[in-house]
Amino acid sequence: MKFLTFAAFALIAATSLAAQTPTPTADFTTATPLSGNWSYAATTDGSEATFSNSSGNPQVWIHCTRATRRVSIAKPASGAAPFINVWTSSLTRSVPASFNPATGRLSIEVGGGDPLLDAIATSRGRAAFTVGAQPALVVPTWSEPQRVIEDCRG
């Protein structure tokens, strides 16, 4: 009986751990970026680049908070997820995410000097953001995200 109880707890722990493990990100080298446009805007606490699809719906926000030199990257979501997987042509990383039900955004935050930001800024033509089994959000890499990243550095 003790063995069965131990085995049951081991199985539950393994299942829980697997649910929190980042999903490997696919290779998006030849993926077609979503049609749309980036925009840049100064904000009261820094700056923000927003990618909106061809219908004008925001799909990705990259925000610099100058006082803390932190950059947040957010995408629309209907619920929480443990990670946002970020793919660039030179770097792939799963970053712990948080969900804000008031804004309906799933976001990650990194320091202004994080190499992931350089990888996004210099990625060859596209960057991709994935969450679990949801379809990838592949966006073009234009100058607006680069400008926000630089705002947080200098």
NORJOMO-V716362 format. One record per residue. N is the residue number from 1. RES is the residue in one letter. D_CENTER is the distance of its C-alpha to the mean C-alpha in whole Angstrom. Layout:
BEGIN
N/RES/D_CENTER ; N/RES/D_CENTER
END
This chain:
BEGIN
1/M/45 ; 2/K/44 ; 3/F/42 ; 4/L/41 ; 5/T/39 ; 6/F/38 ; 7/A/36 ; 8/A/35 ; 9/F/33 ; 10/A/32 ; 11/L/31 ; 12/I/29 ; 13/A/27 ; 14/A/26 ; 15/T/25 ; 16/S/23 ; 17/L/21 ; 18/A/20 ; 19/A/18 ; 20/Q/16 ; 21/T/16 ; 22/P/12 ; 23/T/13 ; 24/P/14 ; 25/T/12 ; 26/A/14 ; 27/D/16 ; 28/F/15 ; 29/T/17 ; 30/T/19 ; 31/A/17 ; 32/T/18 ; 33/P/15 ; 34/L/16 ; 35/S/18 ; 36/G/18 ; 37/N/18 ; 38/W/16 ; 39/S/18 ; 40/Y/18 ; 41/A/20 ; 42/A/21 ; 43/T/20 ; 44/T/23 ; 45/D/21 ; 46/G/19 ; 47/S/17 ; 48/E/15 ; 49/A/14 ; 50/T/13 ; 51/F/13 ; 52/S/15 ; 53/N/17 ; 54/S/20 ; 55/S/21 ; 56/G/20 ; 57/N/17 ; 58/P/14 ; 59/Q/11 ; 60/V/8 ; 61/W/9 ; 62/I/9 ; 63/H/12 ; 64/C/14 ; 65/T/16 ; 66/R/19 ; 67/A/21 ; 68/T/19 ; 69/R/17 ; 70/R/14 ; 71/V/11 ; 72/S/8 ; 73/I/5 ; 74/A/6 ; 75/K/7 ; 76/P/11 ; 77/A/11 ; 78/S/15 ; 79/G/14 ; 80/A/13 ; 81/A/11 ; 82/P/11 ; 83/F/8 ; 84/I/5 ; 85/N/6 ; 86/V/5 ; 87/W/9 ; 88/T/11 ; 89/S/15 ; 90/S/16 ; 91/L/13 ; 92/T/11 ; 93/R/9 ; 94/S/8 ; 95/V/7 ; 96/P/9 ; 97/A/8 ; 98/S/10 ; 99/F/12 ; 100/N/14 ; 101/P/17 ; 102/A/18 ; 103/T/16 ; 104/G/14 ; 105/R/11 ; 106/L/8 ; 107/S/6 ; 108/I/6 ; 109/E/8 ; 110/V/10 ; 111/G/14 ; 112/G/15 ; 113/G/16 ; 114/D/13 ; 115/P/14 ; 116/L/10 ; 117/L/11 ; 118/D/14 ; 119/A/13 ; 120/I/10 ; 121/A/14 ; 122/T/16 ; 123/S/14 ; 124/R/17 ; 125/G/17 ; 126/R/13 ; 127/A/10 ; 128/A/8 ; 129/F/5 ; 130/T/7 ; 131/V/8 ; 132/G/12 ; 133/A/14 ; 134/Q/13 ; 135/P/13 ; 136/A/11 ; 137/L/10 ; 138/V/11 ; 139/V/12 ; 140/P/14 ; 141/T/14 ; 142/W/16 ; 143/S/18 ; 144/E/16 ; 145/P/13 ; 146/Q/15 ; 147/R/18 ; 148/V/15 ; 149/I/14 ; 150/E/18 ; 151/D/19 ; 152/C/17 ; 153/R/19 ; 154/G/23
END
